[in-house]
């Protein structure tokens, strides 16, 4: 295997140690293309930390160059800002509507309506659902166009930029959520430290991330949509998440799969396979049936009857440890 210091040098990229344990010892896994530029031939290296087994991108785009990789009309979190949507994009928005209502139900089982902060809130659909159901909502989002949409469409209190710059009240939130955001964060330990200062002592942190140890991730390998290089910088397992939390004053009190993510991840992974193969789109029905099979298998293996997996994506319920 290649050593970290032998990775190719590329403009606008940086080599790093493990973002959690800071070990320099890494093993190369495989290279992954940008799903929006499959025909360019450019790939990005995923590595595994030999000490804590965290999988992460190395080298990775520097913070001041990453924005170029988000500027694609097909990037799903910002689809609400577009006027015309493809079939895949319409499917995503349908799944998102279902998912947001499901998130509300999960949270209400744990906490009564209070103050919620959504980090990386995108165009605000989740926060709007919470607002309509009695919550006092706040958000922070780096993309300015998404923020403007959230404000104009839903009249949400959303700030542009990083959490570190937002100036939110200390110990001011009952719930803080990160829905598929932590994998984009450059310094996950620093981010959790900031979150702990904002969350009430009896508050709840919800983190949803793709599960790189899931059955569908193992099946699709470098075609798995949730690798999403180079936008996704870090990939978590239950072990990694527990380690990250314990290092930063939190504990994981529950974890479970997000069922809708299995269908979406498998379907979009098949799209990558199809696009790579350059086959006619008429073949997609065959690929879609395989996606259905793999997603159902993932959901079954990740059900309450099995303790081995926690789904294509995992939702972690996390509480602060107060000494």
HELIX and SHEET records of a PDB file:
HELIX    1   1 UNK A    4  UNK A    6  5                                   3    
HELIX    2   2 UNK A   38  UNK A   40  5                                   3    
HELIX    3   3 UNK A   66  UNK A   70  5                                   5    
HELIX    4   4 UNK A   76  UNK A   81  5                                   6    
HELIX    5   5 UNK A   87  UNK A  108  1                                  22    
HELIX    6   6 UNK A  125  UNK A  132  1                                   8    
HELIX    7   7 UNK A  144  UNK A  154  1                                  11    
HELIX    8   8 UNK A  163  UNK A  165  5                                   3    
HELIX    9   9 UNK A  182  UNK A  184  5                                   3    
HELIX   10  10 UNK A  188  UNK A  198  1                                  11    
HELIX   11  11 UNK A  215  UNK A  220  1                                   6    
HELIX   12  12 UNK A  221  UNK A  223  5                                   3    
HELIX   13  13 UNK A  225  UNK A  227  5                                   3    
HELIX   14  14 UNK A  238  UNK A  247  1                                  10    
HELIX   15  15 UNK A  259  UNK A  277  1                                  19    
HELIX   16  16 UNK A  281  UNK A  283  5                                   3    
HELIX   17  17 UNK A  284  UNK A  301  1                                  18    
SHEET    1   A 2 UNK A  13  UNK A  14  0                                        
SHEET    2   A 2 UNK A  60  UNK A  61 -1                                        
SHEET    1   B 4 UNK A  26  UNK A  33  0                                        
SHEET    2   B 4 UNK A  43  UNK A  49 -1                                        
SHEET    3   B 4 UNK A  55  UNK A  57 -1                                        
SHEET    4   B 4 UNK A 234  UNK A 235 -1                                        
SHEET    1   C 7 UNK A 158  UNK A 160  0                                        
SHEET    2   C 7 UNK A 136  UNK A 141  1                                        
SHEET    3   C 7 UNK A 115  UNK A 119  1                                        
SHEET    4   C 7 UNK A 173  UNK A 179  1                                        
SHEET    5   C 7 UNK A 199  UNK A 210  1                                        
SHEET    6   C 7 UNK A 313  UNK A 320 -1                                        
SHEET    7   C 7 UNK A 250  UNK A 257 -1                                        
END                                                                             
